């Protein structure tokens, strides 16, 4: 599918969609936003990354705030930190776009305030970043990482075919949501308690268990 410039959607919206379709629509369709302690801490933690910096050491480079884009998925955004490790200085250049010689391993890292989640919402966002980079740089990325500030721990993520497929399907669902312009009904869960939009969404008052989220991400039957 060919996307016009106005059709490109933020990579970060994939995380919102997997976590909660209604939250995604409230933020990206209705432009609702409320800050709480968790979102404020996350914003402060991202300040240095968002400003952009570069670190150069022998055999390793770190670049923050790199803008990314996928013409195939209709997504754009930025990578918190892109780590580049020199694998073979004598091999054919694979990152000439950065003016680097030799073969380098590309390793995107996404920073999150909280801690690892049961759902794949953070992993899908990270995988989408990798897919954008693969398309832009013309190389394969097999691994990436999530760093969680609260527990000061890094989680390595293998970008296998299952995660890639889920990411592509989520990108399609995101474009479908934008084309429909419909905000899904609320679905109350334990995660609602920490959501800064709880007073806008009113999930207990307006919603009940189940609904849109189950339908959107239910396994598809094979015919």
SVG drawing of the C-alpha trace seen along z (x, -y; Angstrom):
<svg xmlns="http://www.w3.org/2000/svg" viewBox="-21 -18 61 42">
<polyline fill="none" stroke="black" stroke-width="0.4" points="0.0,0.0 1.3,-3.5 1.0,-6.0 0.8,-9.7 2.8,-11.9 -0.4,-12.7 -1.1,-8.9 2.1,-8.1 1.3,-7.2 3.6,-7.3 5.4,-4.1 4.6,-4.8 0.9,-4.5 1.4,-0.7 2.3,-0.4 -0.8,-2.2 -3.0,-0.1 -1.7,3.2 -1.9,2.0 -5.4,0.6 -7.2,-0.3 -9.4,-2.9 -6.3,-4.6 -4.8,-4.7 -7.8,-6.3 -8.2,-8.9 -4.6,-10.0 -4.2,-9.8 -7.7,-10.4 -9.3,-12.6 -6.0,-14.3 -6.8,-13.7 -3.9,-13.7 -3.6,-14.0 -0.3,-13.6 0.1,-11.7 3.2,-10.8 4.1,-7.9 3.9,-9.9 5.8,-12.8 8.6,-10.5 8.7,-8.9 8.9,-12.3 11.8,-13.4 13.7,-10.2 13.4,-10.7 14.6,-14.2 18.3,-13.4 17.4,-10.8 14.9,-13.2 17.6,-15.9 19.8,-13.7 23.4,-12.7 26.2,-10.6 28.8,-8.6 31.8,-7.2 34.1,-4.5 36.4,-2.0 34.2,0.6 30.9,-0.9 28.8,-3.9 25.6,-5.1 23.2,-7.5 20.0,-8.8 16.9,-10.3 17.4,-8.9 14.3,-9.6 13.0,-6.5 10.3,-5.8 8.8,-2.8 7.2,-3.3 5.8,0.2 4.1,-0.1 3.2,-3.8 5.0,-4.5 7.4,-7.1 9.1,-8.0 12.4,-7.8 14.7,-5.3 15.6,-6.2 19.1,-4.8 20.7,-3.0 23.8,-0.9 26.2,-0.1 28.9,2.6 31.8,3.2 31.7,6.9 34.4,7.0 36.4,4.0 37.6,5.7 34.1,6.8 32.0,4.9 30.5,1.7 26.9,2.2 26.4,-1.2 27.8,-3.6 24.7,-5.7 26.4,-6.7 29.8,-7.0 31.1,-3.9 33.6,-1.4 33.3,2.4 30.4,4.6 28.4,3.3 25.6,4.9 22.6,2.6 20.8,2.8 17.9,0.5 17.1,-0.2 13.8,-1.6 13.6,-3.1 10.5,-2.7 9.7,-4.1 8.1,-1.1 8.8,2.6 8.2,5.5 4.6,6.1 2.7,9.3 1.5,8.1 3.7,7.5 2.9,3.8 6.5,2.7 8.0,5.4 5.7,4.6 6.8,0.9 10.5,2.0 10.0,4.4 8.4,1.7 11.5,-0.4 13.6,2.4 11.5,3.0 11.8,-0.7 15.6,-0.5 15.8,2.6 13.9,0.9 16.0,-2.3 19.4,-0.7 18.9,2.5 20.1,4.9 18.7,7.5 18.2,6.8 17.8,9.9 17.8,8.5 16.9,5.4 16.4,4.4 14.0,2.7 15.4,0.8 13.1,0.3 14.1,-2.6 12.1,-1.5 14.0,1.8 17.2,0.6 17.2,3.7 17.6,4.4 15.4,7.0 16.8,8.5 14.1,9.1 14.5,11.6 12.8,10.2 11.5,13.6 8.9,14.2 6.0,14.3 6.7,10.9 7.3,9.4 4.0,10.7 2.2,9.4 3.8,6.0 2.7,5.9 -0.8,6.8 -0.9,4.2 0.3,1.5 -2.6,2.5 -5.1,2.4 -3.8,-1.1 -4.4,-2.4 -7.8,-0.8 -8.6,-2.7 -7.5,-6.0 -9.5,-5.4 -12.6,-4.6 -12.2,-7.5 -14.0,-5.4 -13.0,-5.3 -13.5,-1.8 -15.7,-1.4 -13.9,-1.1 -12.7,2.2 -11.8,2.2 -8.7,4.0 -6.1,3.7 -3.9,1.6 -6.6,-1.2 -5.5,-2.2 -2.2,-3.5 -3.5,-5.1 -3.4,-8.9 -6.6,-9.0 -8.8,-7.1 -10.9,-10.2 -11.4,-10.8 -12.0,-7.2 -14.2,-6.3 -13.8,-2.5 -15.7,-1.3 -18.7,-3.6 -18.9,-3.1 -17.4,0.3 -17.2,3.9 -14.8,6.8 -14.2,8.0 -15.2,6.2 -13.1,4.6 -9.7,5.6 -10.5,9.3 -11.9,9.1 -9.0,7.0 -6.3,9.3 -8.0,12.7 -6.2,15.5 -7.4,15.8 -8.9,19.1 -7.2,20.9 -9.7,21.8"/>
</svg>
